[in-house]
Amino acid sequence: MGAQVAGEIRSLATCARLCGLLSLYEVTRMYYFIEPMTEDDIPEVQQIESQSFTTPWSANTYRREIRNQASCRYLVVRSSPTPPPARHGPAPQGRRPGLLSQIAAALFPSANGSSHSCPIIGYGGLWLTVNDAHVTAIAVDPLHRGRGVGELLLNGLIDAAYELQAQLLTLEVRVSNSVAQRLYVKYGFQPTGTRPRYYTDNGEDALIMWTESIGTPEYRQRVSQLRRQLYARLQRQTAGRSALRV
Ligand SMILES: CC(C)(COP(=O)(O)OP(=O)(O)OC[C@H]1O[C@@H](n2cnc3c(N)ncnc32)[C@H](O)[C@@H]1OP(=O)(O)O)[C@@H](O)C(=O)NCCC(=O)NCCS
């Protein structure tokens, strides 16, 4: 996808910890941008995973998923205090940039350099089963939640589903996870049933959710409208300077 998807926000961020006693906080501007997950990203992803889920995947599982380009897509969101580095060369495997990338490229300027110095603050993935894209993971660093990053990731995954020519999106979510469910409902996922005692840590049921066909004009229109709102939200969060020249 190689999306230079960025939002500039003001956030209260921990910038230093002195003598293990004192945390200093600083108001900073942050750009958020999406990239395909690489094997080098796995340790950082696992850190967020361990703060978000109780049954983490092994590094080997991530490697296997990332390498399975025929039916899997894994993405990371990075944050940067400066405009995100431009990605050079063609999109991975000659893929065309998705709608999200095209909109973002028009909205946000890029800087040169490597993105790998920018910390990962969220990740997500999906895999294709026949014609359906199954969202396997989506998680945001607890320090960056509530700022549109999860929604940005879900949009990246929806683009990935289009790229894989999926017709429907599905996922399982804990019945108690009302925050995630609200995000999914916003993007047209509806509960269709439960998987009793699906989660092995506490025996909790999973709610199964499905979208309608993502190829219909109605669904595309819905996503397109939500994207406009998301960008407006990210823009409102910005300090509103050069990063948001349109
Ligand atoms: C679920 C998760 C990915 C959402 O990411 P986020 O960056 O915090 O969410 P966003 O700021 O992008 O918010 C997007 C939408 O999520 C929902 N949402 C986010 N925070 C919420 C909260 N505190 N209460 C209720 N709904 C909330 C809302 O629908 C929101 O849209 P809105 O602002 O228009 O109401 C994040 O909370 C997370 O990582 N949770 C732990 C891992 C997890 O449960 N993953 C899902 C597994 S199925």
The ligand as an SDF file (V2000), in Angstrom:
LIG
                    3D

 48 50  0  0  0  0  0  0  0  0999 V2000
  -10.1480   -0.8150   19.1860 C   0  0  0  0  0  0  0  0  0  0  0  0
   -8.9900    0.1540   18.9320 C   0  0  0  0  0  0  0  0  0  0  0  0
   -8.1410   -0.4260   17.7920 C   0  0  0  0  0  0  0  0  0  0  0  0
   -9.5640    1.5140   18.4800 C   0  0  0  0  0  0  0  0  0  0  0  0
   -8.4800    2.3480   18.1280 O   0  0  0  0  0  0  0  0  0  0  0  0
   -8.4570    3.9190   18.4960 P   0  0  0  0  0  0  0  0  0  0  0  0
   -7.3370    4.5200   17.7480 O   0  0  0  0  0  0  0  0  0  0  0  0
   -8.4770    4.1000   19.9540 O   0  0  0  0  0  0  0  0  0  0  0  0
   -9.8830    4.3950   17.9140 O   0  0  0  0  0  0  0  0  0  0  0  0
  -10.1830    5.7390   17.1000 P   0  0  0  0  0  0  0  0  0  0  0  0
   -9.7110    6.9030   17.8570 O   0  0  0  0  0  0  0  0  0  0  0  0
   -9.7090    5.5640   15.7100 O   0  0  0  0  0  0  0  0  0  0  0  0
  -11.7810    5.7520   17.1260 O   0  0  0  0  0  0  0  0  0  0  0  0
  -12.5310    5.1920   16.0730 C   0  0  0  0  0  0  0  0  0  0  0  0
  -13.8730    4.7470   16.5820 C   0  0  0  0  0  0  0  0  0  0  0  0
  -13.7110    3.7120   17.5640 O   0  0  0  0  0  0  0  0  0  0  0  0
  -14.7140    3.8640   18.5700 C   0  0  0  0  0  0  0  0  0  0  0  0
  -14.0860    4.2700   19.8250 N   0  0  0  0  0  0  0  0  0  0  0  0
  -12.7880    4.6050   20.0060 C   0  0  0  0  0  0  0  0  0  0  0  0
  -12.5530    4.8670   21.3200 N   0  0  0  0  0  0  0  0  0  0  0  0
  -13.7400    4.6940   21.9480 C   0  0  0  0  0  0  0  0  0  0  0  0
  -14.1440    4.7940   23.3160 C   0  0  0  0  0  0  0  0  0  0  0  0
  -13.3080    5.1410   24.2820 N   0  0  0  0  0  0  0  0  0  0  0  0
  -15.4360    4.5160   23.6200 N   0  0  0  0  0  0  0  0  0  0  0  0
  -16.3090    4.1430   22.6610 C   0  0  0  0  0  0  0  0  0  0  0  0
  -15.9810    4.0340   21.3420 N   0  0  0  0  0  0  0  0  0  0  0  0
  -14.7190    4.3090   21.0100 C   0  0  0  0  0  0  0  0  0  0  0  0
  -15.6350    4.9610   18.0820 C   0  0  0  0  0  0  0  0  0  0  0  0
  -16.5970    4.3770   17.2180 O   0  0  0  0  0  0  0  0  0  0  0  0
  -14.6630    5.8170   17.2720 C   0  0  0  0  0  0  0  0  0  0  0  0
  -15.3190    6.6050   16.3210 O   0  0  0  0  0  0  0  0  0  0  0  0
  -15.9540    8.0260   16.8110 P   0  0  0  0  0  0  0  0  0  0  0  0
  -14.8040    8.7980   17.3980 O   0  0  0  0  0  0  0  0  0  0  0  0
  -16.4890    8.6170   15.5560 O   0  0  0  0  0  0  0  0  0  0  0  0
  -16.9900    7.6980   17.8390 O   0  0  0  0  0  0  0  0  0  0  0  0
   -8.1280    0.3680   20.2090 C   0  0  0  0  0  0  0  0  0  0  0  0
   -8.9890    0.7380   21.2540 O   0  0  0  0  0  0  0  0  0  0  0  0
   -7.3200   -0.8410   20.6380 C   0  0  0  0  0  0  0  0  0  0  0  0
   -6.1890   -1.0330   20.1960 O   0  0  0  0  0  0  0  0  0  0  0  0
   -7.8900   -1.6780   21.5410 N   0  0  0  0  0  0  0  0  0  0  0  0
   -7.1760   -2.8590   22.0510 C   0  0  0  0  0  0  0  0  0  0  0  0
   -7.0740   -3.9350   21.0020 C   0  0  0  0  0  0  0  0  0  0  0  0
   -8.4390   -4.3690   20.5210 C   0  0  0  0  0  0  0  0  0  0  0  0
   -9.3790   -4.5450   21.2880 O   0  0  0  0  0  0  0  0  0  0  0  0
   -8.5460   -4.5760   19.1990 N   0  0  0  0  0  0  0  0  0  0  0  0
   -9.7570   -5.0490   18.5670 C   0  0  0  0  0  0  0  0  0  0  0  0
   -9.7440   -6.5250   18.5540 C   0  0  0  0  0  0  0  0  0  0  0  0
  -11.1750   -7.1850   17.7100 S   0  0  0  0  0  0  0  0  0  0  0  0
  1  2  1  0
  2  3  1  0
  2  4  1  0
  2 36  1  0
  4  5  1  0
  5  6  1  0
  6  7  2  0
  6  8  1  0
  6  9  1  0
  9 10  1  0
 10 11  2  0
 10 12  1  0
 10 13  1  0
 13 14  1  0
 14 15  1  0
 15 16  1  0
 15 30  1  0
 16 17  1  0
 17 18  1  0
 17 28  1  0
 18 19  1  0
 18 27  1  0
 19 20  2  0
 20 21  1  0
 21 22  1  0
 21 27  2  0
 22 23  1  0
 22 24  2  0
 24 25  1  0
 25 26  2  0
 26 27  1  0
 28 29  1  0
 28 30  1  0
 30 31  1  0
 31 32  1  0
 32 33  2  0
 32 34  1  0
 32 35  1  0
 36 37  1  0
 36 38  1  0
 38 39  2  0
 38 40  1  0
 40 41  1  0
 41 42  1  0
 42 43  1  0
 43 44  2  0
 43 45  1  0
 45 46  1  0
 46 47  1  0
 47 48  1  0
M  END
$$$$
